[in-house]
């Protein structure tokens, strides 16, 4: 059994520490923190999460400069969100003089939200970057990342949560709930990745088959460190959403950890049941699947529900990758679809198990509304990304002789 026998003890120890932390005075400081400060802290935790993703997911392709890709993703998300913010608000402001509009915008709260949304768009770009052909030029990758941030993600966030506007989004008005981005971020990234594989995969199967470094000892240590960073960042990220719906910070942290434990225990139990060896890499992926799933309801469900959400996520990570690889040969793409896509969908649907008083009193939570949000997200994200990647493929074929510097050689 190895270290797995100690998992319940570790869970109880951390659970006790988290409960004891309720009396810590700094918790109250967070509760009464200004709106802009919570958004800033949430954005910093997203930035920390990027480091974890870079460590855990950046090792599939040793030839790619992860630092360069990270920088492009960040800058593209920054400028993409600014472009969408300016255009959308200008159009909704009855086209007032730009100087006056800029002055009004500067004194509004949008800049705080812009910082947070920018880093969420970076998360999508980071996940999608693995689908890009290795011989794509820096400028081509830049324009793709910019379009994903300014068009695909921004419009998607507008539909779901209202985006940068102060009005409710279409789905949010119907009662759709995605507490911290299981659908708006993770599922969106997965469907964009699927569209990229659909467009690029047929002609570049050899480039899609990137080397998996999960068996290297050094890589396993790096993955463990990355997983810890992701857990820490995910807990802080989820807690930063208390300004939207009044929730308990301790509940968020405990549920996040409980989901991880449930996912890891689930995949380990299934491995023992079906006589399949579960590697450390698979445990990390199950934990990531649990983190994605609980993102939709981290502060809205009980610890028991969080454990169940994590166990289902672990089962999905156990079963689905092998089934998907019958159609999609690239292991890294299959992992994205399961961890970010399917687990994100499951977590979004599992919001119906919420016992939060605000939601119970409102009575707006509905499985059909949650399912509608998932479907709308898939249709928009996949269709827009498919069109974008098709344009890129057409351009690359038309200017095939053009000398360009690939990202992997920069």
Buried (B, 14 or more C-beta within 10 A) or exposed (E): EEEBEEBEEEBEEBBEEBEEEEEEEEBEEBEEBEEBBBBBBBBBBBBBBBBBBBBBBBBBBEEBBBEBBBEBBBBBBBBBBBBBBBEBBBEEBEEEEEEEBEEEBEEEEBBBBBBBBBBBBBBBBBBBBBBBBBBBBBEBBBBBBBBBBBBBBBBBBBBBBBBBBEEEBBBBEBBBBBBBBBBBBBBBBBBBBBBBBBBBBEEBEEBBBBEBBBEEEEBBEBBBBBBEBBBBBBBBBBBBBBBEEEBBBBBBBBBBBBBBBBBBBBBBBBBEEEEEEBEBBBBBBBBBBBBBBBBBBBBBBBBEBBBBBBBBBBBBBBBBBEEBBEEBBBBBBBBBBBBBBBBBBBBBBBBBBBEBEEBEEEEBBBEEBBBBBBEBBBEBBBEBBBBBBEBBBEEBEEEEEEEEEBBBEE
